[in-house]
C-alpha cells in the first residue's frame, strides 16, 4: 500500500520489483486489499497482452493515512 | 526505482551533443542553419524512437507506473524558469547592443565562450538533476564545466570537447542500458535461464 500511496497508479510488474514478493504472494495480498475496498484493480489488454493496473481507492488512501498516523504516534511514544 | 535508470536518456542526449559537435567540426552547423533545425530533428525523429524504446525495453522489464502530475509540474516549472532566464539574458544582451556596447559584450562572450557554456551546462544539469532525482546529471554538469574550462585555458577547439562529451554521455548510456537489461531480464528470458 505504501508503494501505491506515492503514485497515482502502477502495474503488477512494477509492484513485483518494488516489493520483491513472488507473483502468487503479491496476487494474494492484492486480492485481500481489493476485497477490503482499498485497492482498485483494472484488467486490460495492451497490444494483446494482459495488463493489470492498480491504484489505491479513496478508502484505501484514507486508511493508509490513518495507519501512518498511528505508527508515527506509537514510535514517538517509545522511550529513548 | 527510476524510469531513467535504463540509460536511454543518456544515449539520446549523448547522440544529440555528438551531432552538435560533429556538425561544428564538419562546418555544416551554421551553413545549413543546422543549429535551428536540430531541435526540430530531435522532436521529429529521436523522440518517437525514444518513446518506442521505453515501451519495448523499459516498461516490460520494470512495469508501468503513473507518478501523477506533481513531478511533471516541477519539471515544467524548471524548464520554464530556464527558458525565462535564457530570454532575460538575451534581452539584456540585445539592450546593451542597442546602447552601442555590443563590441564589449561580444568580445567578452567570445573570449569566455567555453566558460559560459560550461557554467550554463552545469546550472541546467544541476536543475534538471535535482528535479528529476538523477544524481548522474550533477556529474555530467561537473564534467562539462571541468573539460570546457580546461579547453578554455589550453585553447582546445570547442567542437572537439563537445564531441568528446557527447561520446562520454552516450557510452555511459549504453553501459547503463546493458546493466539495466541484465538486472531486469524479461520474464520469458528469466524462465529460460532458470
Interface residues (C-beta under 8 A of the other chain):
Chain A: X7 X8 X9 X10 X11 X12 X13 X14 X15 X16 X17 X18 X51 X53
Chain B: X1 X60 X61 X62 X63 X64 X65 X66 X67 X68 X184
